[in-house]
């Protein structure tokens, strides 16, 4: 009974990490869709009336302005894709480490081994540290992207 009680905490941490990973996967899908949308918009602006590709000088001024915005936004979005991918990878590795801690706890409790108990604790600590690393990987860029949104709006003159 004691082993089961001791394994509850890592199982809760695993569940929380899986929920985080699921949210990150959804965020990654949304950002990926944004990249495709920007690419389609870019091609739509450069597309001529007969399907030809226009050079940027042939595009009306509003189209050129939007192309400039897309050129500025695209690297930011692509970097966000990379950060989300890294956070997902870190989270799943952390989940794996936390999963390894569950049998380590069971072994430590049933064999009354202090060495295995410390190993289980180290696995839990590493898993939690990994989850926090994934969160940090995402949070810092989110703050910067919010600032970029304000600056973009200010640059277009919509916010004074």
CORHU-V563553 format. One record per helix or strand. SS is the DSSP state (helix for helix, strand for strand). FROM is the first residue (numbers start at 1). TO is the last residue. Records with the same first field share a line. If there is no record, write none. Layout:
# CORHU-V563553
SS = FROM-TO / FROM-TO
This chain:
# CORHU-V563553
helix = 2-6 / 8-46 / 56-58 / 61-111 / 114-155
strand = 47-47 / 53-53
